[in-house]
Each structure stands twice: as C-alpha cells, then as structure tokens.
Amino acid sequence: QVQLVESGGGLVQAGGSLRLSCVSSGSILTFYRMGWYRQAPGKQRELVATIISGGGSTNYADSVKGRFTISRDNAKNTVYLQMNSLKPEDTAVYYCAANTFASDYWGQGTQVTVSS
C-alpha cells in the first residue's frame, strides 16, 4: 500500500518562504505524475503544481507561477514544493498527490498559514 507523508508546513509572514516535502513509502518512479494541491475550509481542492516522471515537465496554477517551484529527488522518493514570496491567500492545507495509470494516492496534508 502506498503512503505519502507531507511535512514542512507552518506559520510564516507574508513575503516569507517555506519548503514542503512529500515522502513516498515506495519508489516515486512508480508514478507517472506527482503534484501538490491545496484546500481552504469550505473551498474546493485546487491544483498547485505537477511534475512528470522525467522531471522535465511541470505545470503550475497561474496564481503561483514565478513564486513556487516543484521538484523531485528520485533517490529519496521525495517531491518538494518550494514556496517563495508567500501571500495570505496561499493559506490552506497542502496535499501531496501521486498518480499511476490505475490509481490516485493522497497524503494527509500539511497546514500552511501566511500572516499579513
């Protein structure tokens, strides 16, 4: 059974930075795509960033382009989300996701709170 564990969330002031990590219980080469999503209370979960297995193809929500960077370390079975120039509207629970052609997997989430 695949398990994804996120870490790195916390409280940061506007303009600050955080780096989120997502560690898989197995090889992330199993997944053709991994990504980060976020959800605020009462809101739909939205895509933040994705990265394809080869590591060269990424996709970002318009709201985070130029501020967030997704990357992966296959040897450590880890995907990262570097978040710079954080804004209060970035406040949400951030979830790691992994996709095979047959199944989708989700982590339990990590809280990111950005204060003014």
N, C-alpha and C positions, 0 to 999 in steps of 0.2 A: 504494500500500500504506500502510495506517495504521500509524503508530508512536506509542507512548505512552512518555514518559520521566519517571520519578519522581525526585524529589530532596527533600532536607530531612531525611532520617533521620540518626540518630546516637545518641550516648550521652547520657543525661540522668538526673539523680537523681529519685527518687520525689517527686511534687508539682510537678515542673517542666513545661515546655511545649515543644512542637515544632510546626512548621507544615510539612506535606508539600505538595509541588506536583506536578502531573501535566500535562505539556505535550504536546499533540497535534500531529502533523505537518500536520494539516488542521483545518478548522473543526469545533469541537465541536458546532455546530448540526446536523451530520450524525447525531449520536447522540440517540436519544430518552431515553436514560438513561446516566448515568455513576456510578461508585461506587468505593469503596475496600474491599478485602478484606485479610485478614491470615492468616498461616500460621506456626505454630511447628513446629520439627522433629518429625516423627512424628505431627503432628496434621493434621486436615482444614482446608482453607481455609475461613474463615468470613467472612460479610458483616459489615462495619463500618458503612458508611453509603452511601446512594444519593441521587442528586438527579435530578429530571426536567428535561427541556429548558427548560421555562419558568422554572426556578429557584425556584419557589414550593413545590414538593412535595419533601419529604425524608423519609428513613427511616433509623432508627438501630437498631443492636443494643442490647438492654436494658443490656448491660454498659458502654456508653459514653454513654448518654443523659445530658445535662446536663454532660458533660465535653468531648465532641468536637463540632465543627461543620463540615459540608461546605458549600462554596460554589463558585461558578464565575464566571469572567470570560470572557465570550464573545469579547471583542475580543482577548484574549491567548491564546485557545484553551487555557485553563488551568483545572483544577479543583484546589481546595485542601482539605486536611483540617487544621483547627486542633485540636490535641490539648492539653488542659489537665488539670491535676491527674493527671498520669500515674502509673500504678501498675506494679510489677514484672510483673504478669500481662498488661500491654499489650505486653510484649516479643514481637516477631515480625517477619517480613518483611512489609511492607505493599505491596500491589499495586494499581495503578490499573486499572480496567476500563471499557470503553465498549461500549455495545450499540446496534446497529441492529436492524431487524426481521429481518434476514437473517444477521447475523454478530456474533460477540463478539470483542473485542480485549483484550489484556493487555499491561501493561508488564513490565519485567524485575524490578521490586521494589526496595525500599529498606529497609535494616535499621534497626529501632528497638529500642534496648536501654535498659531502665529499671532502674537500680540502686537498692537499698534504702538 
